[in-house]
Amino acid sequence: MIVEMRKGASTQEVDGVVERARSVGLEVQLNIGTDKTVVALLGSNTGQLPTDMFAILPGVENVARIMKPYKLASREFKSENSVVNIDGIEIGGDRIVIMAGPCAVESEEQLAAAARAIKQAGASILRGGAYKPRTSPFSFQGLERTGLEMLASVREKFDIPVVTEVIDPHDVSMVAKYADILQVGARNMQNFALLTRIGKSKCPVVLKRGLSATVTEWLTAADYLLAEGNGGVILCERGIRTFEDSARFSLDVCSIPVVKRFSHLPVIVDPSHAAGHYSLVPALAKAALAAGADGLLIEVHPNPKEALVDGLQSLTPSDFGRLMKELKAIARSLGRYI
């Protein structure tokens, strides 16, 4: 249930709605906008409560029920676009933010070479996996804490924020000490214990779409993060599993405008995992920008032939540099910039 306060409603009037909600066992989330405040009333029994019990309160303009499964991620709760700020880098605004780097952290030399290359080309955030959830238990699982320490060292050296994946709820606090953005991988999109812990951490988070998740399921997973008061949620479309096998996954470009229509959250795209092959990455990246993506998450490796993970879908620094020039031209044509 959504309670819209009148423009200029006082703090006491907002508090009155909050107190009434809590008196009947509801949780509350506030969206304090520039013009008005919106109060989200959350609970399993909101459908059984009459809207009049809130509509009659002083300062209330309108009360409505949100019929979608996702509540806090919806446009009904927040009509204006959310912008996530990472050390002055705004994701969700006019700037298209490029996050790039190797799939896995292999050494500090490898990571430093990647950071140097992507920053020179115009990327603003370094990606690198210290923990790697793999299909096979015999595949490289990442350098774990050592990898995190390398990320922190390279971040300091090149003055660039980093994003890395966390896979265990118990590791959230530790990973958050080394990373500026936590990543929830596709396999963990519905790991609700992990989402809840990240939500409580208040650390910005990239939430990847599950391998076979609908947009509704994806946005409902985002609600787990938002419900804990974490407003720094960034959605990431990375392709879904379909009957088509000519690429690693089917990039759902349509999901970008769909999310923009129904949610206020920023959405970025990972063309590398969808493509599965470096030759396909540029076309998917360009399509994502044209469809309205707020950023890209691209795999770049100094020497893809020697990569321990996903070398086939990683761009070389020179390929990435050429792609960035093309992406900047597309961004300008859209009235945005990189």
N, C-alpha and C positions, 0 to 999 in steps of 0.2 A: 504494500500500500504506500502511496506517495502523497505527502502533504505539502502543498505549495503555499508558502507564506506570502502575504501581500508585500509589495515593494515598500521598504522602509519599516517592516515589522521589527519591533523591539526585541532585545535579547530576552526580556521577561516573557514575551509572547512565545518565542521559540522554546524557551525552557518549559513553558506550560504544556506544549505539545509533547515534549520529551518526557515530562513527568507523567502525563496521562498514558503514554505508550508503555512506560516501564511499570506502571501500576497494574496493567493487564498482561504483564509477562512478555512484552515485545522488546526486541533489540532495536537500536536506533543508529542510523548513519546520517550525518549531516553533509549537505552539499551547499556550501556558503558561496553563492555567486556574487557578481558585482551588483546586480539589481535586486535579487531576491534569494531567499534561503529555501532549499527543498529538504524535507525530512523524509527519509526512507524508513518505514516501519517493517521490521523483519521478524518472521516467526511462522510456525507451522499452522497457526490458527487465524491468520489475518483474514482469510476468506469468510470466517464465521463472525467477524466483528462488523457492526454497522459503521459505515463511513461517517454518519452523522455525529458520532461521539467525538470526532476530531473536527468536523466541519463547523461545529458550533463554537469552537474555542476562539478567543480573541486573536486577531492577526492572521487567521487562516483564510486563504483565497479559494483554494480548491483541493479536493481529496479525490484520488483516483486509484484504482487497482491496476497493478502491472500484471498482465496475463501471461507474459513470457516467462519461461523457467528461470532465465537470468534476470536479476533485478538491478544490482548496482552497476553492472556493465552496460545497462540499457540507456538509450537516449531519453527515456521517460524520466529517469533519475537525474541525468545531467545532459542538457541539450547541447552545450558548447563542447568543442573538442578538448580532450585532456592532453596536456603537454607534459612530458616527463623530462626533467632537467638533470643532466649528468655533468656535473662540473662545468656548467655554463653551456653545455651542448643540449639544445632543445629538440626532443623527438616528438613529432606530432604537430609542428608548426610549419612555417614556410620552407625551412631547411630540410633537405633529404639527407639523412644521416647514413653514412656507409661504415659498417663494421666489417673488418676483414682480418684474416690471419690464418694460421694453420689449424686443421681439425684437432690435432693433438700437439701438446707441448712435448718436444723430444729432447731439446737441449737449450741452454741459454743462448748459445750462438745462433741456433736455428731461429729462435723466437726473436732475437734482436735483429737479425737480417730481415725477417718478415715485417717487424714493426717499422724499421727504417724505410722499407720499400712502400708499404701501404700509406705511411704518413706523407712521404714525398709525393705520392700520387693523389693525395687529397682525402684519404679516409681519416676518420676522426676517432674511431674506437677500435682497439685491438681485441680480436677474439682468439681463444686458444683453450683447448680442453686439457685439464689436469686429471679429471676423472672421465673415463670413457665406458659407458654401458655398451657392451658388445653382444651380438647374437651368440657368439661362441665363447665359452669360458677359456678357450686356449688363445684367443686373440689378445693383442696388446690392450691392457686396461687403463693405461695412463700412468703418469709419474706421481699422481696423487699429491701429497703435501709438498714434495720436492718441486713438482710442477707449479703449484701455487706460489712458492717462494720465487721461482723464476719469473712468473708473471708479475709479481710485485716489484722485482728488481728491474725488469724491462720497463714497466710502467714509470718507475722513478727516473730511469735513464732517458726515456724519450718523452716524458711528460704527456702520456696518452692514457685515457681510461681503458680498463679491460673488462671483458665479459667472459665468464666461464661457467660451465655446467656444474650443478650440484645434484647428486643422485640419492643421498641419504639424509633423512630429516635430522639425524644427529650431527651432521657435518655442516649444517647451515650457518651457524655462528662462526665457525672457523673459516669457511670459504668466504663469508662476507667480510672478514678482516683483510683479505687479500684482493678481492674483486670489487669493482664499482657497480657491476650488474650481475645478478645471478641468472643462470639460464635453466629452465625446465625443459628437458628434452621431450621429444614426441612420445617416447615410451612411458614417460612419467606424467603426462598431461592430467591423468586422473588418479595420480598418487596423492590422495587427499591429505594424508598425514604430512607429506612433504610440502604441499601447497599451504597448509595451515601454518606450518613452522616458518616458511618464507614470508607469509603474510604478517606474522608477528614480528619478524625481523625488521620490517619497514624498508628493506633494501630493494632498490629497483630490480625488476625481474622481466626477462624475456620468456614468455609462455608459448612454446611451440605447439602447433596443432598436432593432435594424435594421428597415427597412421591411417585410421579409418573413422575419425571423429567428424561429426557434422559441425557446422558453424554454431548451432545452438549448444551442443555439448562443449565446444571450445569456450564459448562465452560464459557458460555456466561454471566451467572450471575456473575462469577468471574471477568469478564471484567469490570463490574460496579465498583468494588473495585479498580482494577488496573488502570482504567482510571482516578481516582482521585489521583494517585501517591502512593497508598498504595501497597508496594511490599511484605508485610508480610502476604500473603494469603496462607492458608492451607486448602485443600479440605478434606471433610470427607464423606466417603461412610457409610451409616447407614441402608441400606436396602430399597427396594422399594415395593410398594403395587402391588401384582399380584393376580392371581386366587388361588394360594396356600394358605391354611389357617392352616397348621400344625405348623407354627411359626408365630410370630407377623408380620414380614416382610420377604421378600426374599432378603438375602444378595447377592448383585451382585459382586461376587468375580472377575468376568471378567472385571468389570469396572476399576480395579486397573491397570492391564497392558495396557488397552485401554488409560487411562489417561496418563500413563507413555509414551506411544507412541506418543500421539498428543499434550501433554502439558508439560511444564517445572515445573509446580507447584507440591509441595509435597502433598501426599495424605495419610491420616490416615483412620482408620476404627473403627466404633462404633459397636462392636459385641453384646452389651447388648440390644440395641433397636431392632436390627434385630431378636435376639433370642426370647426375651420376657419371657424367662425362664432361670434361672441360670444354669441349667444342660447343656444347649446348648452353653453357652458363651465360654468355653474353646476351643471347636472344631472350632468355627468360628474365634476365635482369632488366633489360629494356622494356619488356612487356609489363613487368611489375610496376615500374615507374609510370608508364603510360596509364595504368589502371588506377593509380592513386596511392601507391605505397609510400609510407613515410620514411622508409629506409631499406637497406639491403644488408644481409649477413652473408658474406662471400668468403669461400675458402681460398687462401693464397699461401703457397709454400715456396721457399727459396729454391728447392729442388724436388719437385713432385715425384720424380722417379725413385727417390730414396725415402719417401714419406712412409711412416709406419702405419698410417691410417688414411684411407680415402685419397690416395695420390692421384687416381684417375680423374677425379672431379675437381682437383685443385688447379687454380691458375698459377702460372709463373708470374714473378713481379713485372716482367715486360708485358705479358698479356693483360695483367690487371691495369697497368698504366694506360694501355690503349683503350681498354674498356671505360676507364674513368673519364677520359676525354669525351667519349661518346655519351656517357651518362650525364655529364655536365651540360652538354648541348641539349639533351632531352629535357633536363630540369629547367633550363632557361625557357624553353618553348612552352613549358607548363606554368610559367610564372613563379617558379621555385628556384632554389639554388642548392649546391652541394658544398 
